[in-house]
C-alpha cells in the first residue's frame, strides 16, 4: 500500500472466506433458484448432425400441445438475433463467419440449436420438442485439422477452413539452427477438454415492457451487457445484467451465449419472463470447449544444453465458429513458449482451423498451459538427448534472479522473479536426490513398477491488461478495472467491484484490503458485485486479473477516501492536513492526542453541519486502475509417478508445488486456488478428453463418459511459496487462479515419460490412461 497506513493486520492473514457460510449451507442465489411470477421455461431442440443444410423446420405440432405457449425456429428470429460476437480478430484478414444464435439454414456441429419450445414448465417444453419436425440434407463432417487444410477438404464455411494464420519471428532463426549441436523435433497434442463447472449454465430474462433484466451464470456481466446490446439492438441503458451466485466458470462462462441472446429475445416477444437451465449432457455438447492444439516444436541447443533457438508451429482447432475470444486463445501462448528461458531466436506460427465441432474458447489458463506444456516437455527431451538432469538443463537456461527486470525474446518484460529460490525450496520438500536414487535402483532391478520424476518450471502472463497492450493485440476491449468505496454514516463500508467472482473469494480478499487501507474492522466491510445496476463499470473476471487489477482499483478508491477524510479531519482538528498521521483507522495531529476516526469523519460528512468550503458531503470515492504491465507469477512443480509396466497403471506417489505469486492477501484462498488448479492440470494429463466419432458425434456427453477425477483419484499435494513482490502494483501481488493448471500437466506427463525412457518411449499422448501407457510399452517392446 502507499502512503500512511492503518496497521496492515489483515493482508496476509488466513481469514476464512466470508462467502462460505452462505454457500456451504445452501442459502444461495444460483440462477436456477430464481423465479418470477408467470415465468415460462424454454427448451432447445439441437442438431443431431455435425454438418447439414436445414431444408425444413415445422414447429406447428409442438405449439398445439398442452402447456406450450410458443415454439420457434431460427427463421422466427431472423433479422433480430444478429450474430454472436468475436471480440478478438487476431489478424486483419481473419475469417469471422456469421454465427446466428439459432441456426437458420445450416448446422455445423452436433448440439447447435435449430428450434425451441416455450412452455409453462420445463418438462412440458422438453416433451414438446419431440413434436418438432426438422429435415436435414447431410453434408460431410470436417474433424481432422490437417485434413481440413487440404485443398480437397469439404468446407465448414464458404470462405474455407482456415480462420487465420500468423507468424512472428525474433532473431536469426536459421543461424540458431544451422550451428546447433542438437536439434529436438517433437509434436505434441493438446486434447480437447470440456469445462465442467459445478453449476450448469442458466438464464432468466425478464421485462417490464420498457427495460430488460437478465440473470445469468456468467463471469462477465459488464461485457455481456455491452454485447447483448450490440447483438440484439436493445439499447444498453435498457439492459441490466445480474450474475448472482455463480458456481464456477474456469473460462466456460467467459462467453456471450446463444441461450442468453435467445432468452432475451423471447422475453421481448412474449412480454413475460423466460428461463432456461441446461442439463449436464446439454452442457457437454454446447459449453465452449478448451485446448485442442497440435504443437510442432523444434529446439536448437549447444552441446552444453544452452538454448539457441525455438520454433513453434501450432494448429489450433477453432471449432465451427469464432466465439468471444476463440482466436486469441492460442495467441496468448505466443509470448509464453519461451517461458523462463533465454535464447537467441524464436519463431511462433499459428493457424486457426475451422472444424464441425463445438467451438473452443478460453479454459483455465487459456493458451498459457498449452505453451508451458510444449516447452517443458521439450526441455525434458533436450535433457534426455544430452544425458543431463532435467533440472540442470533448466538452470543453464533460465533467467537469473539478479537479471530482473528482464525483456524476453518474445518482447515481454518480466518485472520480478526468483526461479532459483522456488526450485531449491521444491527440491527440499520433494526429496529429489533420494527419489532419483530409488529410480536408479528400480531400473537396475528391473522392477515392473518404474518410478518417474517430472519437472515443470513455469511462469505465466496474467492480470489481463494493460489496455494499450491489449489494443496492440487487436483485443476488442480494455484491461482496466473499476472499484468504488462508500463510507456509510454509521461507519460501515460498502465496496463495489467491477470484478465478478465465481468461487475465487473476492468478498473476503477485498474486505481484507479495505480493512487495512481504512483501518476499519474486517467485519464492517461489505462487497457488492455482479449487478450492472450496482457495479456500473467493470471488465469482469478472467485471466487471473481480479486481484492485480480489480483489487488495485479498490485500493486506489480507498486512498481517495483517506484523502477526503484527511481534509475534513484537518478542518475539524484545526490543523494543516500535513500535520496529520493516519493509523489504526484514525487521523491524529502529530505530537498531540487529538484525533478523529474515519467512522467519525464519515458521520460528519453525512450530517454536513461543518464542512470546509468546497468539500462535498461524502467521503465516497471511486477509481479505475489500468496497470502498465502484466503480472508474472512463477514456480516449480515436481511430480513422482509410479508406472506399472505390465498393466499401464499410473499412480502419483508425491507432488510438490512451490509457487511465487508475489504478496499474498489470504493464504487460505491461495492454497485453494493452487489445489484446484493442480487438480485440473492433473485431470488433463491423466483423465479428461472430449472424443468425437468419425461422423462428428460427441461421445463424451455424460460424466460416465467424460472422466473427472474426484478427491479419491488425486494425491495429497505439498504446497509452499516463495515471495518476490511484483513491481507493477502497490501491493506487489501477482495472479494465482491459473498457476496450478499451467504447471501441473507437464509435471505429470514428464514423470510418466521419465519412467518409460528405458523402454525408448519419448511421449505418451494425453490423457495418459493405462491403455495408452500399455500400448506405448507394447509398441516399444515390438
GUSEMI-476646 format. One record per residue (C-alpha): x, y, z; residue in one letter. Coordinates in steps of 0.001 Angstrom, whole numbers, padded with zeros to 6 digits, always signed. Example, Ala and Ser with C-alpha at 12.3 -4.5 7.8 and 13.67 -1.06 7.14 Angstrom:
+012300-004500+007800A +013670-001060+007140S 
END
This chain:
+000000+000000+000000X +001062+003592-000486X +001001+006455+001967X +000438+006236+005694X -001450+003061+006518X -003814+001648+009088X -001634-001046+010596X -001763-003807+007987X -003072-006582+010217X -005468-008113+007650X -003434-008502+004462X -001585-011794+004736X -003970-013195+007330X -005544-016643+006632X -009136-015481+007004X -011920-017985+006410X -013995-016786+003485X -016986-014627+004303X -018872-016211+001433X -018595-019778+002642X -021155-019838+005437X -023888-018933+002970X -022586-021001+000072X -021990-024164+002073X -025347-024090+003852X -027360-023685+000673X -028507-020110+001296X -027557-019168-002210X -028987-017469-005272X -027990-019626-008195X -029761-018524-011357X -031769-021739-011415X -033035-020967-007885X -034626-017755-009124X -038148-017410-010413X -040568-014711-011446X -044385-014713-011430X -045629-016230-014660X -042175-017329-015740X -042061-019549-018805X -039496-022252-019495X -037645-022833-022730X -036005-025971-024059X -033937-026138-027225X -034028-028699-029999X -030450-029322-031072X -028965-030672-034245X -028142-034395-034228X -025853-033843-037207X -022378-032327-037315X -022912-030704-040709X -026095-030374-042722X -028365-027983-044555X -031701-027331-042908X -034382-027812-045537X -037484-027642-043313X -038417-026856-039711X -042050-027338-038668X -042946-026336-035101X -046731-026197-035598X -047495-029519-033901X -045497-028511-030831X -047490-025286-030492X -050715-027255-030094X -049561-029349-027129X -050831-028724-023579X -048839-026158-021658X -046953-024914-024705X -047056-021131-025092X -044846-020767-028156X -042430-022625-030400X -039839-021003-032633X -037443-021917-035405X -034392-019928-036382X -036406-018187-039089X -038618-016680-036389X -035588-014804-035045X -034168-013866-038425X -033424-010167-038553X -033260-009696-034787X -030916-012363-033426X -027794-010904-035015X -024514-012802-034887X -022719-013948-031750X -019623-011764-031342X -015945-012460-031741X -014081-009697-029894X -010548-010732-030824X -009809-010614-034569X -006127-011509-034292X -005261-010634-037910X -006570-008140-040432X -007593-010896-042827X -009183-013233-040277X -012341-015037-041405X -015194-014425-038941X -018310-016208-040225X -021789-015148-039182X -022820-017071-036088X -026588-016930-035573X -027680-017942-032050X -030221-020283-033650X -029330-021896-036961X -031454-020845-039915X -030058-022612-042985X -027093-024781-041982X -025821-026552-038851X -022115-027005-038249X -021817-029011-035042X -023868-031518-033092X -025809-029580-030482X -026389-026374-032432X -029859-025022-031655X -032386-025329-034503X -035708-024723-032703X -037170-024238-029232X -040346-024634-027210X -041592-022240-024535X -043992-023789-022037X -045398-023387-018551X -042760-025742-017161X -039516-027235-018453X -040890-030780-018605X -043754-029857-020917X -041277-027895-023013X -038919-030886-023193X -041720-033286-024160X -042933-030935-026887X -039551-030966-028616X -040449-034427-029951X -043256-032871-031987X -040943-030591-033964X -040066-031846-037432X -036721-030936-038988X -035427-032146-042352X -031671-032114-042954X -029576-032556-046066X -026363-034134-044745X -023009-032548-045536X -019545-034025-044851X -018169-033605-041347X -014760-031923-041014X -012938-033188-037945X -009189-033519-038546X -007244-030232-038629X -004582-031401-041039X -007156-032779-043449X -009278-029647-043090X -006430-027578-044543X -006008-029781-047603X -007378-028293-050852X -009856-031141-051380X -011380-030992-047901X -015109-030269-047555X -015679-026708-046376X -017101-025784-042982X -017745-022262-044310X -017808-020987-047870X -014636-018980-047221X -012773-022187-046386X -011437-023901-043303X -008595-021553-042384X -009640-018858-039951X -006272-017114-039753X -002537-017682-039994X +000159-015858-038026X +003948-015998-037980X +006147-013972-035613X +009955-014210-035753X +012562-012630-033473X +016289-013107-034037X +018114-015127-036688X +016371-018499-036568X +018394-020016-039424X +021675-019187-037723X +020426-020606-034441X +019582-023953-036025X +022457-024146-038516X +025114-024092-035843X +023308-026216-033269X +024907-029313-031761X +021497-030826-031113X +018014-030237-032522X +014927-031558-030773X +011926-032037-033070X +008676-033091-031396X +004923-032959-031987X +002555-032811-029034X -001231-032953-028936X -003283-030844-026561X -006508-032807-026418X -009917-031137-026443X -011344-030578-022961X -014847-029832-021679X -015045-027221-018913X -017275-028725-016247X -018347-026107-013741X -020218-027240-010651X -023188-025097-011682X -024543-025681-015198X -025428-022609-017215X -028787-020965-016582X -030544-017847-017842X -033628-015935-016663X -034688-012988-018822X -037399-010614-017583X -039004-007425-018855X -041329-004738-017549X -042251-003725-021097X -039635-000992-021263X -036393-002431-019916X -034897-005886-019555X -033155-007720-016742X -031207-010888-017430X -029946-013138-014648X -027259-015484-015893X -024459-017674-014562X -021717-015644-016204X -018201-014448-015454X -018693-011240-017459X -021894-009304-016644X -020488-005983-017885X -019082-007308-021147X -022255-009317-021681X -024420-006230-021284X -022487-004402-023999X -022516-007377-026328X -026222-008123-025846X -026970-004537-026792X -024819-004861-029916X -026271-008225-030959X -029973-007591-030257X -030219-003848-030834X -031750-003306-027388X -030324-000017-026042X -027649-000676-023445X -029294+001582-020864X -032416-000598-021101X -030436-003710-020163X -029490-004862-016694X -027321-007970-016284X -027084-009740-012941X -024664-012551-012173X -025994-013978-008897X -024020-016695-007116X -022039-018421-009855X -020837-021953-009205X -017566-021989-011083X -016568-020968-014575X -012937-021776-015453X -013407-019681-018603X -016510-021516-019768X -018695-018623-018578X -016483-016031-020245X -018874-016019-023149X -021835-014441-024895X -024001-017488-025432X -026771-018283-027861X -029105-019068-024976X -028595-015653-023354X -029444-013887-026602X -032441-016103-027371X -033958-015927-023884X -033750-012150-024062X -035428-012099-027476X -038180-014462-026308X -038859-012310-023251X -039277-009374-025623X -041542-011328-027989X -043766-012777-025256X -043644-009965-022711X -043026-012500-019948X -040042-013903-018023X -038293-016746-019857X -035986-019211-018131X -033567-021892-019323X -031297-024255-017428X -029054-026699-019235X -028701-030367-018452X -025230-031750-017916X -025270-033567-021267X -026526-030430-022995X -023648-028552-021390X -021047-031035-022606X -022359-030512-026123X -022728-026740-026104X -020459-025148-023496X -017428-023998-025438X -014560-026467-025260X -010927-025871-024379X -007394-026557-025682X -007348-028735-028881X -003994-027924-030455X -001334-029789-032390X +002077-028394-031439X +005106-028920-033663X +008164-027742-031739X +011809-027564-032809X +014507-026532-030348X +018168-025933-031165X +020837-026099-028469X +024581-026237-027936X +026284-029355-026622X +026185-027938-023083X +022401-027548-023260X +022217-023798-023856X +019177-022989-025997X +019976-021279-029261X +016578-021125-030932X +012976-022228-030621X +010452-022729-033412X +006771-023331-032662X +004137-024170-035254X +000571-024640-033974X -002634-025902-035467X -005468-024649-033269X -008985-026059-033628X -011469-023196-033610X -014467-025486-033925X -017338-024376-036128X -017345-020656-035265X -015237-017971-033627X -016771-017152-030269X -015888-014279-027941X -012095-014756-027715X -011621-018032-029641X -008801-016927-031974X -006989-015075-029194X -006539-018147-027002X -003632-019737-028912X -002146-016264-029408X -001944-015817-025634X +000636-018581-025744X +002751-016785-028350X +004704-014916-025674X +004904-017868-023313X +006566-020704-025244X +009939-019163-024395X +008831-019351-020743X +011617-018600-018214X +014410-019292-020680X +016926-017166-022562X +017592-017833-026238X +018904-016139-029376X +015995-016646-031785X +012316-017513-031608X +009592-018109-034147X +005906-018611-033375X +003433-019669-036021X -000238-020478-035597X -003030-021465-037955X -006620-021400-036745X -008718-024150-038316X -012485-024494-038640X -013979-027937-037957X -017522-029198-037461X -017148-029385-033688X -018241-027219-030785X -016194-024002-030839X -013251-023723-028488X -012543-020711-026318X -010963-019749-023012X -010390-022528-020491X -008400-022096-017276X -005058-020652-018348X -006170-020012-021954X -003090-020549-024106X -000574-020397-021262X -000965-024059-020142X -000585-025202-023735X +002616-023174-024166X +004070-024311-020848X +003359-027927-021706X +005104-027583-025051X +008300-026005-023757X +008540-028051-020546X +008106-031341-022421X +010747-030198-024903X +013191-029219-022153X +012938-032752-020777X +013598-034123-024259X +016683-031899-024531X +017953-033168-021190X +017443-036778-022275X +019226-036180-025578X +022254-034697-023806X +022224-037105-020854X +021724-034266-018387X +019465-033948-015385X +016266-032111-016420X +016744-029535-013682X +020334-028882-014722X +019237-028088-018274X +016723-025616-016918X +019272-023970-014626X +021622-023413-017551X +018945-021520-019444X +016666-019706-017044X +016718-016013-016221X +018671-015482-013000X +017093-013503-010202X +019669-010707-010453X +018738-010156-014139X +015212-008852-013414X +013573-006873-014870X +014225-008924-017989X +012881-008480-021514X +012338-011877-023115X +012916-012964-026695X +009154-012596-027296X +009152-008996-026092X +007563-009201-022653X +009310-007572-019702X +009222-009774-016610X +009340-007397-013655X +010445-009772-010892X +011125-013395-010108X +013431-015858-008406X +013353-019227-010120X +016329-020443-008098X +014617-019917-004754X +011352-021591-005800X +013210-024569-007258X +015506-025002-004247X +012511-024967-001922X +010654-027507-004079X +013657-029830-004191X +013977-029717-000423X +010332-030609+000125X +010356-033266-002586X +013476-035190-001582X +014734-035115-005175X +018077-036867-004717X +016558-039684-002681X +013881-040277-005308X +016480-040301-008098X +018429-042941-006158X +015277-045045-005778X +014588-044643-009502X +018058-045928-010376X +017626-048882-008040X +014282-049852-009595X +015770-049661-013078X +018738-051802-012067X +016442-054430-010528X +014062-054456-013489X +011198-053656-011157X +007902-053915-013097X +006773-050745-011315X +009077-047996-012516X +009489-044581-010915X +009420-041382-012955X +010204-037845-011850X +008588-034919-013617X +009718-031304-013553X +007825-028169-014523X +009387-024743-014004X +006852-022249-015267X +005897-018639-015494X +002777-017033-016918X +001495-013664-018022X -001727-012817-016234X -003710-009934-014844X -005007-009408-018373X -004168-005768-019028X -002845-003179-019734X -005287-001722-022188X -002601-000399-024537X -001072-003864-024932X -004470-005451-025455X -005171-002800-028063X -001913-003610-029824X -003044-007251-029919X -006352-006140-031518X -008393-007244-028496X -011843-005689-028546X -011840-004192-025044X -009584-002645-022437X -007925-004259-019447X -008724-001671-016783X -010891-002314-013755X -013119-000158-011579X -013847-000019-007885X -015892+002167-005559X -015842+002636-001785X -018802+004062+000113X -018364+005242+003689X -021784+004874+005308X -022897+007286+008078X -022660+004556+010723X -019035+003860+009868X -019626+000718+007862X -018129+000359+004379X -019628-000768+001096X -017230-001781-001651X -018427-002063-005239X -016142-004004-007538X -016241-004445-011296X -014874-007967-010970X -017443-010741-010793X -016476-013725-008618X -017439-017326-009207X -015571-019022-006388X -012346-017021-006021X -013086-015345-002670X -013222-011724-003814X -015545-010699-000984X -013050-011863+001624X -009864-010614-000040X -011336-007210-000895X -012571-006894+002710X -009034-007532+003952X -007545-004913+001622X -010132-002311+002608X -009887-003084+006314X -006165-002344+006246X -006429+000671+003941X -009127+002391+006018X -008434+000961+009457X -011943-000454+009854X -012872-003921+011141X -012891-006698+008562X -016470-007495+009579X -017585-003928+008779X -016828-004237+005067X -019409-005477+002604X -018530-006169-001031X -021119-005787-003801X -020616-007177-007294X -022118-008842-010335X -025025-006455-010988X -024598-003825-013684X -027124-001581-011937X -024986-001568-008768X -021480-002071-010103X -021996+000178-013086X -018467-000157-014523X -016208-003147-014881X -014295-005503-017127X -015133-008629-015109X -013222-011775-014180X -010861-013936-016240X -007134-014322-016818X -006189-014094-013109X -006851-010353-013310X -009197-009821-010384X -006721-009023-007626X -003920-007461-009637X -006310-005149-011492X -009664-005107-009660X -008173-005227-006172X -005885-002338-007052X -008853-000259-008251X -010475-000807-004847X -007231+000129-003083X -006983+003346-005075X -010574+004213-004174X -009640+003693-000517X -006710+006085-000932X -009088+008719-002309X -011427+008163+000657X -008491+008751+003012X -007507+011973+001280X -011050+013307+001513X -011165+012288+005152X -007804+014000+005780X -009149+017301+004517X -012194+017026+006761X -010142+015894+009762X -007773+018855+009388X -010751+021214+009363X -012316+019620+012451X -008994+019448+014353X -007949+022938+013230X -004606+021924+011817X -002858+021561+008495X -003509+018319+006587X +000272+017841+006549X +000279+017664+010376X -001953+014568+010406X -000828+010981+010711X -003132+008132+009771X -003010+004834+011623X -005368+002458+013340X -008259+003960+011417X -007777+007465+012827X -006148+010774+011881X -004030+012153+014710X -002330+015524+014996X +001395+014888+015334X +002638+015381+018866X -000866+015562+020368X -003643+013189+021357X -006172+014973+019196X -007685+012631+016618X -010739+011688+014650X -011588+008172+013481X -012570+007622+009901X -016005+006491+011129X -016471+009810+012947X -015466+011628+009798X -017954+009596+007729X -020760+010699+010049X -019553+014304+009986X -019635+014262+006210X -023151+012805+006303X -024644+015450+008598X -022623+018153+006798X -023003+020642+009662X -019419+021869+009488X -017737+021131+006189X -014898+023166+004713X -015839+025357+001766X -015923+023376-001456X -015982+019952+000262X -018785+017569-000702X -020959+015905+001933X -019439+012484+001347X -016207+010563+001587X -017268+008092-001119X -014740+007605-003881X -014169+005537-006985X -011156+004681-009081X -010125+002936-012258X -006842+001050-012416X -005038+000151-015626X -001625-001410-014956X +001481-000749-017001X +002313-004422-017439X +001060-007949-016942X +001991-009802-013774X +004244-012844-013899X +003781-015470-011197X +006109-018432-011416X +007098-021597-009619X +008429-025128-009695X +006243-028229-009600X +007716-031701-009080X +005878-034996-009511X +006945-038544-008657X +004949-041107-010598X +004848-044886-010285X +004121-046664-013581X +003256-050363-013724X +004933-051545-016922X +002800-054697-017041X -000633-053044-016843X -000016-049381-017742X -001474-048206-014427X -000054-044971-013064X -000071-043529-009564X +001117-040161-008335X +003437-041026-005481X +004126-037432-004391X +003548-033941-005724X +005259-030726-004598X +004292-027256-005798X +006201-024130-004823X +004637-021052-006379X +005613-017404-006256X +002532-015204-006547X +004060-012113-005022X +002446-010674-001912X -000277-012939-000553X -003521-011345+000647X -005056-014508+002100X -003013-017743+002314X -006126-019924+002572X -007507-018572-000686X -004143-019032-002387X -003967-022630-001166X -007446-023301-002509X -006617-021819-005904X -003398-023822-006188X -005089-027082-005155X -007943-026572-007602X -005579-025597-010389X -003377-028651-009871X -006465-030875-009913X -007469-029512-013323X -003973-029866-014733X -003623-033424-013446X -007043-034169-014930X -005839-033137-018379X -002697-035240-018005X -004459-038406-016850X -008230-038371-017297X -010115-035839-019432X -010727-035862-023184X -013614-034819-025411X -013986-037519-028070X -015866-037297-031376X -016715-040225-033649X -016000-040100-037422X -019440-038567-038089X -018822-035723-035655X -020936-037018-032770X -019603-036161-029323X -019205-039442-027452X -018355-037921-024074X -021695-036314-023236X -022082-037587-019678X -019885-037925-016629X -019922-041656-017235X -018035-040999-020479X -016070-037856-019620X -013877-038758-016667X -013442-036111-013997X -011184-037071-011090X -012584-036905-007576X -010599-036301-004407X -010136-040074-004182X -008272-040039-007515X -005859-037275-006555X -002836-037333-004252X -002084-035101-001319X -000314-032030-002647X +002586-030487-000749X +002465-026749-001408X +004638-023849-000378X +005519-020363-001585X +008390-018030-002189X +007708-014316-002461X +009143-011835-004930X +006716-008895-004986X +005524-007554-008299X +006676-004051-009091X +003585-003388-011185X +001061-002638-008435X +001092-001070-004948X +000569-004346-003081X +003130-006356-005043X +000581-009079-005822X +000511-011471-008792X -002230-013729-010101X -002800-017239-008743X -006027-018528-010293X -004420-020371-013203X -000945-021175-011872X -001637-024729-010728X -003274-025678-014012X -000425-024232-016045X +002340-026021-014135X +000888-029407-013278X +000128-031010-016649X +003736-031114-017911X +004998-032170-014472X +002771-035264-014547X +003427-036194-018183X +007163-035613-017788X +007099-038017-014834X +005346-040731-016865X +007721-040361-019810X +010696-040311-017421X +009577-043671-016015X +009302-045114-019525X +012538-043780-021070X +014435-047057-020512X +011946-048602-022963X +012737-045998-025624X +009452-044120-025152X +009618-040369-025783X +005962-039421-025413X +002547-040651-024329X -000399-038722-025702X -002714-037175-023155X -004697-038254-021327X -002103-040814-020276X -004626-043524-019496X -003489-047021-018523X -004454-048212-022000X -002310-045595-023738X +000641-046258-021435X +000278-050029-022008X +000024-049581-025770X +003133-047385-025767X +005003-050106-023878X +003757-052841-026189X +004766-050816-029214X +008226-050255-027767X +008642-053955-026960X +007704-054941-030501X 
END
